[in-house]
């Protein structure tokens, strides 16, 4: 129900996700405060990407509840989805759409004003050096360029929750620097960000909290500056 938890952008209770006979996430319960930037940490296979994909509805949950800004995934899915933007680890672009058409599609999906969409598109395209690629199709782009396009799509709309899976994968050093600046700007505007990355030193500069997953369960959380102490006391 809307407004049931005004302090949290994201609330998950008793989440379980199975694929076939394998349990990928078990007993996940967490709360992410509005305006916080949370690093989602853990080894390969810990469940980070699975958790992000479950939050956006790509993976079906066996049990549990997920709310974004008080909107329940099960009872108000369309409203729920419009409060989230997602940057996947691997670009998920449509082969039949040009770069510009992807931006227009996101603008329509999130009901963005045309002038705001145009302004942000021009800004991001220039910063990511994609000015001459706007009429190109995904197969004409390198992986790094496709990742830039996907990053722009994710950051175009004004949403309270931004989910990011390995944002720096495939990007050159200049694009990585701009990506970090872009995320800092989003955070300064009050956007809640959950970011999964193996490059801890990069996201340590952005995040203020962390959630640590191990074997599909949440084993620890807290302020990001306490993570090294916890890591030394664990088997990570």
C-alpha positions in Angstrom: 0.0 0.0 0.0 1.3 3.4 -0.9 2.8 5.3 2.0 3.1 2.2 4.2 6.8 2.9 4.7 7.6 6.5 3.9 11.3 6.2 4.9 12.2 3.4 2.5 12.6 3.4 -1.2 12.9 -0.4 -1.3 11.6 -3.0 1.2 11.9 -6.8 0.7 10.5 -9.4 3.1 11.2 -13.1 3.1 12.1 -13.3 -0.6 12.8 -16.7 -2.2 13.7 -17.3 -5.8 14.0 -20.8 -7.4 15.2 -21.7 -10.9 14.2 -25.3 -11.5 15.1 -27.3 -8.4 17.8 -24.8 -7.3 17.2 -22.0 -4.8 19.0 -18.9 -5.9 17.8 -16.5 -3.2 16.5 -17.5 0.2 15.0 -15.6 3.1 16.1 -12.2 1.8 14.8 -9.3 3.9 16.2 -5.8 3.6 15.3 -2.2 3.6 16.9 0.6 1.6 16.4 4.1 2.8 15.3 6.8 0.4 18.2 8.8 -0.9 20.9 6.2 0.0 23.4 4.7 -2.4 23.8 1.0 -1.6 26.6 -1.3 -2.9 25.4 -4.8 -3.5 28.5 -7.0 -2.8 29.4 -10.7 -3.0 31.3 -13.3 -5.0 30.2 -14.5 -8.4 27.1 -16.6 -7.9 26.2 -14.9 -4.6 22.9 -13.8 -6.1 23.5 -10.1 -6.8 22.2 -10.1 -10.4 19.4 -12.5 -9.5 18.2 -10.1 -6.8 18.3 -7.1 -9.2 16.4 -9.0 -11.9 13.8 -10.1 -9.3 13.2 -6.6 -8.1 12.4 -5.5 -11.7 10.2 -8.5 -12.3 12.4 -10.5 -14.7 12.7 -13.4 -12.3 9.6 -14.9 -10.7 9.7 -15.2 -6.9 8.5 -18.2 -5.0 7.5 -16.2 -2.0 8.1 -12.9 -0.3 7.1 -9.3 -0.9 8.8 -6.4 -2.6 7.8 -2.8 -2.3 9.2 0.3 -4.0 8.2 3.6 -2.4 5.3 1.8 -0.8 4.0 0.2 -4.1 3.7 -3.5 -3.9 5.0 -5.6 -6.9 2.1 -8.0 -6.8 -0.8 -5.6 -6.4 0.3 -2.6 -8.4 2.9 -3.8 -10.8 2.7 -1.1 -13.5 2.9 1.7 -10.9 5.7 -0.2 -9.2 7.7 -0.5 -12.4 7.5 3.2 -13.2 9.4 3.9 -10.0 12.4 1.9 -11.1 15.0 2.2 -13.8 17.5 -0.6 -14.5 20.9 -0.8 -16.0 21.8 -4.5 -16.7 25.3 -6.0 -16.9 24.7 -7.0 -20.5 23.0 -4.4 -22.8 19.4 -5.4 -23.7 18.8 -3.4 -26.8 16.3 -4.1 -29.5 17.9 -4.9 -32.9 15.1 -3.2 -34.8 15.5 0.2 -33.1 18.2 2.8 -33.7 20.1 4.4 -30.8 17.8 7.4 -30.9 14.7 5.3 -31.1 15.8 3.6 -27.8 15.9 6.9 -26.1 12.5 7.9 -27.5 11.0 4.5 -26.3 12.3 5.2 -22.8 10.9 8.7 -22.9 7.4 7.4 -23.9 7.5 4.5 -21.3 8.2 6.9 -18.5 6.0 9.7 -19.9 8.8 12.2 -20.0 8.3 15.7 -21.3 9.7 16.0 -24.8 11.9 19.0 -24.0 13.4 17.3 -20.9 14.0 14.1 -22.9 15.7 16.0 -25.7 17.9 18.0 -23.3 19.1 15.0 -21.3 19.6 12.9 -24.4 21.8 15.5 -26.0 23.8 16.0 -22.8 24.4 12.2 -22.3 25.1 11.5 -25.9 27.7 14.2 -26.0 29.3 13.2 -22.8 29.5 9.5 -23.9 30.8 10.6 -27.4 27.9 8.9 -29.3 26.9 11.9 -31.4 27.6 10.1 -34.7 25.9 6.9 -33.6 22.4 8.1 -33.0 21.0 6.6 -36.3 22.9 3.3 -35.9 21.4 0.0 -34.9 22.8 -2.1 -32.0 24.6 -4.6 -34.2 26.7 -1.7 -35.7 28.0 -0.8 -32.3 30.8 -2.2 -30.1 29.9 -3.7 -26.8 31.2 -0.6 -25.0 29.0 1.6 -27.1 26.0 -0.6 -26.5 26.7 -0.3 -22.8 26.8 3.5 -23.1 23.4 3.5 -24.9 21.9 1.3 -22.1 23.4 3.5 -19.4 21.8 6.6 -21.0 18.4 4.8 -21.3 18.6 3.9 -17.6 19.4 7.5 -16.5 17.0 9.4 -18.7 13.8 9.1 -16.5 13.3 10.7 -13.1 12.7 7.7 -10.9 13.2 7.3 -7.2 15.1 3.9 -7.5 17.9 3.2 -9.9 19.2 -0.4 -10.1 22.6 -0.9 -11.7 24.5 -4.2 -12.4 28.2 -3.8 -13.1 27.9 -0.3 -14.7 31.6 0.0 -15.6 31.9 -3.3 -17.6 33.0 -2.6 -21.1 33.5 1.1 -20.7 36.7 3.0 -21.5 38.3 5.1 -18.8 36.7 8.3 -19.9 33.2 6.8 -20.0 33.9 5.2 -16.6 34.8 8.6 -15.2 31.6 10.2 -16.6 29.5 7.3 -15.4 30.8 7.9 -11.8 30.0 11.6 -12.2 26.5 10.8 -13.5 25.8 8.5 -10.5 27.0 11.1 -8.1 24.7 13.7 -9.6 21.8 11.3 -9.4 22.5 10.6 -5.7 22.8 14.4 -5.0 19.3 14.8 -6.5 17.9 12.3 -4.0 17.7 9.2 -6.2 18.1 5.9 -4.3 20.7 3.8 -6.1 21.5 0.1 -5.6 24.7 -0.8 -7.5 26.4 -4.2 -8.0 30.0 -4.2 -9.0 33.2 -6.2 -8.6 35.1 -2.9 -8.8 34.7 -2.0 -5.1 37.1 0.9 -5.1 35.0 2.6 -7.7 31.7 2.2 -6.0 33.2 2.8 -2.6 33.5 6.5 -3.7 29.8 6.5 -4.5 28.0 4.3 -2.0 27.3 5.0 1.6 25.8 1.6 2.6 26.4 -2.0 1.6 24.5 -5.2 1.5 26.6 -8.4 1.4 25.2 -11.6 -0.2 26.6 -15.0 0.1 25.1 -18.2 -1.4 21.8 -16.4 -2.1 21.3 -15.0 1.4 22.0 -11.6 3.0 24.7 -12.1 5.6 25.6 -8.5 6.5 24.8 -4.9 5.8 25.9 -1.5 7.1 27.9 1.6 6.4 30.3 1.2 3.5 33.3 2.3 5.6 32.8 -0.7 7.9 33.0 -3.3 5.0 36.7 -3.9 5.3 36.4 -4.8 8.9 33.6 -7.2 8.2 35.5 -8.7 5.3 38.5 -9.4 7.4 36.3 -11.3 9.9 34.7 -13.4 7.2 35.7 -16.0 4.6 35.2 -13.6 1.7 
